[in-house]
């Protein structure tokens, strides 16, 4: 499919389909549930905790149905607003892509809440299954449609594959639930559905959700702002920007997001039990360890962008100009990987510290900065300038979050030597990757050696500096 009108419209449609999941469920509802449901269970009992979970799930599923209907009704307005540079064929394709994936937001919501239930029950290994299943079915649809029919069919079959994958995940998560909690869930649904649907006493919950949802919505607007500007550049610019950006996002999902499946409940429990002392003894070491771990994919993406994009996107089949651009964009978003990790880690810490109102202030303040930066760089630097503006704004978000944490008197205890240690870890990882590339040469062999050697280098540095890698992985292995 390469960088074409099909890939442009596919990326925009995927962004719309995932909008509710990204903005409301994973970024807002789930963090608030994790931070509050244990307290509800202790204070009000198990039935109240089940009612809170069902309430959030039913409301989100209702919003998913409503949002899908709105998307189908206003599909022309959506395409004209997000990507005014699309031609008429691109807009038509966008409309049919939304049509075939109309049920996907609801299925994604159901699968996420069922996965969250497994996570809350310390059955967290199943929380990672949705990514594998959904990606597999979506990619299978793309390959089958593109190979046997056409590029247009590949785009549509990928959206259908995503829906099928989400449905499969629902059944897997239900099967993985322990029998007693599964029975309690169904009994709670039958016996307390009216209580679950009631908003009485739920406003504190939804006020916290609203603050985080607004933050996620503003962050999502950054993406649509880039789509708007990129649509006015060469055909395929949206695709190239999306391809490189998704590598950074995927890295954070695999490393930071997967770690938070274990760490987020751990932080909430430790802070509830030990108070501010837990910030120094538990949260700070875990945060430093996660940032250090991200140095491995950063070094790989920056040093081997051609090899990585050839594996993920088959970029060897791109035009020479598109190949050159995606290599440059991947290197830019290698630093974006660090920015996203810092932003995600500090955001979750701010939420647990109950300072989430500042997240909205920071994100909203940086929105005009993003627009101005895009206007300043798009003419001279094109799509690469848009990528650099995005990375810069994400770094500023992470900095704002860190300032909030330091001003909150949390006994956080971040030291200057911690920052120096992290800088040295990143520098050594990058030098090791560059050294491999210069000695072995560019190619898949160098990439394979880097994937094997760099984790060992970073873990060795972690032992020297005392990062708690062992703590993180022991917390993850114990529930399995």
Secondary structure, 3 states (H helix, E strand, C coil): CCCCHHHHHHHHHHHHHCHHHHHHHHHHHHHHHHHHHHHHHHHHCHHHHHHHHHHHHHHHHHHHHHHHHHHHHCHHHHHHHHCCCCCHHHHHHHHHHHHHCCCHHHHHHHHHHHHHHHHHCCCHHHHHHHHHHHHHHHHHHHHHHHHHCCHHHHHHHHHHHHHHHHHHHHHHHHHHCCHHHHHHHHHHHHHHHHHHHCCCCCHHHHHHHHHHHHHHHHHHHHHHHHHHHHCCCCCCHHHHHHHHHHHHHHHHHHHHHHHHHHHHHHHHHHHHHHCCHHHHHHHHHHHHHHHHHHHHHHHHHHHCHHHHHHHHHCHHHCCHHHHHHHHHHHHHHHHHHHHHHHHHHHHHHHHHCCCCHHHHHHHHHHHHHHHHHHHHHHHHHHHHHHHHHHHHHHHHHHHHHHHHHHHCCCCCCCCHHHHHHHHHHHHHHHHHHHHHHHHHCCCHHHHHHHHHHHHHHHHHHHHHHCCCHHHHHHHHHHCC
